[in-house]
Amino acid sequence: MSLRWDVLLAILAMALATYAARAGGYAVLRAWRPPRFVEAMLVHLPGCIFVAFILPSLAAGGVGHMVAAAVAMGMMALTRMTTLSLLAGVAVLWVMTG
């Protein structure tokens, strides 16, 4: 396998663009105080994005995926332990599909 400089350059450019976008956001928020509604939106935004990515997969996966997700969410609500919640969801999915 040989090193392709065009691929390496593309990877480095994407890494630089990602870093600039993240660092730029921190720099802007450090210099400028956003209104309260923007702060509230930013607090809840990661959860909304996560749901937007996950729900289509759950819907396509059928009942087994929906039940496993419900078990994982329930376990998280009860224990607040991410690892235990993930393991419970995976175990339920494995039992229902295997």
C-alpha positions as a Markdown table, in Angstrom:
| # | Residue | x | y | z |
|---|---|---|---|---|
| 1 | Met | 0.0 | 0.0 | 0.0 |
| 2 | Ser | 1.4 | 3.4 | -1.0 |
| 3 | Leu | 0.9 | 6.8 | 0.5 |
| 4 | Arg | -1.4 | 8.9 | -1.7 |
| 5 | Trp | -0.6 | 12.6 | -1.1 |
| 6 | Asp | -4.0 | 13.8 | -2.4 |
| 7 | Val | -5.8 | 11.7 | 0.2 |
| 8 | Leu | -3.5 | 12.7 | 3.0 |
| 9 | Leu | -3.9 | 16.4 | 2.0 |
| 10 | Ala | -7.7 | 16.0 | 2.0 |
| 11 | Ile | -7.7 | 14.4 | 5.4 |
| 12 | Leu | -5.5 | 17.2 | 6.8 |
| 13 | Ala | -7.7 | 19.8 | 5.2 |
| 14 | Met | -10.8 | 18.3 | 6.8 |
| 15 | Ala | -9.1 | 18.1 | 10.2 |
| 16 | Leu | -8.1 | 21.7 | 9.9 |
| 17 | Ala | -11.7 | 22.8 | 8.9 |
| 18 | Thr | -13.2 | 20.8 | 11.8 |
| 19 | Tyr | -10.8 | 22.3 | 14.3 |
| 20 | Ala | -11.4 | 25.8 | 12.9 |
| 21 | Ala | -15.2 | 25.4 | 13.2 |
| 22 | Arg | -15.0 | 24.2 | 16.8 |
| 23 | Ala | -12.4 | 26.7 | 17.9 |
| 24 | Gly | -14.2 | 29.5 | 16.1 |
| 25 | Gly | -17.4 | 28.7 | 17.9 |
| 26 | Tyr | -15.6 | 28.9 | 21.3 |
| 27 | Ala | -13.8 | 32.1 | 20.3 |
| 28 | Val | -17.1 | 33.8 | 19.3 |
| 29 | Leu | -18.9 | 32.7 | 22.4 |
| 30 | Arg | -16.0 | 33.9 | 24.6 |
| 31 | Ala | -16.0 | 37.4 | 23.0 |
| 32 | Trp | -19.8 | 37.8 | 22.6 |
| 33 | Arg | -22.5 | 36.9 | 25.1 |
| 34 | Pro | -25.5 | 35.4 | 23.3 |
| 35 | Pro | -29.1 | 36.2 | 24.3 |
| 36 | Arg | -30.7 | 33.9 | 26.9 |
| 37 | Phe | -32.9 | 32.1 | 24.3 |
| 38 | Val | -29.8 | 31.3 | 22.3 |
| 39 | Glu | -28.0 | 29.9 | 25.4 |
| 40 | Ala | -31.1 | 27.8 | 26.2 |
| 41 | Met | -31.2 | 26.5 | 22.6 |
| 42 | Leu | -27.5 | 25.6 | 22.7 |
| 43 | Val | -28.0 | 23.6 | 25.9 |
| 44 | His | -30.7 | 21.4 | 24.3 |
| 45 | Leu | -29.3 | 21.2 | 20.8 |
| 46 | Pro | -27.1 | 18.1 | 21.1 |
| 47 | Gly | -30.0 | 16.0 | 22.3 |
| 48 | Cys | -32.2 | 17.1 | 19.4 |
| 49 | Ile | -29.4 | 16.3 | 16.9 |
| 50 | Phe | -28.9 | 12.9 | 18.5 |
| 51 | Val | -32.7 | 12.1 | 18.2 |
| 52 | Ala | -32.7 | 13.3 | 14.6 |
| 53 | Phe | -29.9 | 10.8 | 13.8 |
| 54 | Ile | -31.3 | 7.9 | 15.8 |
| 55 | Leu | -35.0 | 7.9 | 15.1 |
| 56 | Pro | -34.8 | 7.0 | 11.3 |
| 57 | Ser | -32.6 | 4.0 | 12.2 |
| 58 | Leu | -35.0 | 2.9 | 14.9 |
| 59 | Ala | -38.0 | 3.2 | 12.6 |
| 60 | Ala | -36.2 | 1.2 | 9.9 |
| 61 | Gly | -35.1 | -1.5 | 12.4 |
| 62 | Gly | -38.6 | -2.4 | 13.5 |
| 63 | Val | -40.0 | -3.4 | 16.8 |
| 64 | Gly | -36.9 | -5.1 | 18.2 |
| 65 | His | -34.9 | -1.9 | 17.8 |
| 66 | Met | -37.7 | 0.2 | 19.3 |
| 67 | Val | -38.0 | -2.1 | 22.3 |
| 68 | Ala | -34.2 | -2.1 | 22.8 |
| 69 | Ala | -34.1 | 1.7 | 22.7 |
| 70 | Ala | -36.9 | 1.9 | 25.2 |
| 71 | Val | -35.2 | -0.5 | 27.6 |
| 72 | Ala | -31.9 | 1.5 | 27.2 |
| 73 | Met | -33.7 | 4.8 | 27.9 |
| 74 | Gly | -35.6 | 3.3 | 30.9 |
| 75 | Met | -32.3 | 1.9 | 32.3 |
| 76 | Met | -30.7 | 5.3 | 31.9 |
| 77 | Ala | -33.6 | 7.0 | 33.7 |
| 78 | Leu | -33.3 | 4.5 | 36.6 |
| 79 | Thr | -29.6 | 4.2 | 37.0 |
| 80 | Arg | -28.0 | 7.2 | 35.3 |
| 81 | Met | -25.3 | 4.7 | 34.2 |
| 82 | Thr | -24.5 | 5.0 | 30.4 |
| 83 | Thr | -22.6 | 1.7 | 30.2 |
| 84 | Leu | -25.3 | -0.3 | 31.9 |
| 85 | Ser | -28.0 | 1.3 | 29.7 |
| 86 | Leu | -26.1 | 0.5 | 26.5 |
| 87 | Leu | -25.5 | -3.1 | 27.6 |
| 88 | Ala | -29.2 | -3.5 | 28.5 |
| 89 | Gly | -30.3 | -2.2 | 25.1 |
| 90 | Val | -27.8 | -4.3 | 23.2 |
| 91 | Ala | -28.8 | -7.4 | 25.3 |
| 92 | Val | -32.5 | -6.9 | 24.5 |
| 93 | Leu | -31.8 | -6.4 | 20.8 |
| 94 | Trp | -29.7 | -9.5 | 20.8 |
| 95 | Val | -32.4 | -11.6 | 22.4 |
| 96 | Met | -35.2 | -10.2 | 20.2 |
| 97 | Thr | -33.2 | -10.6 | 16.9 |
| 98 | Gly | -31.2 | -13.7 | 17.7 |
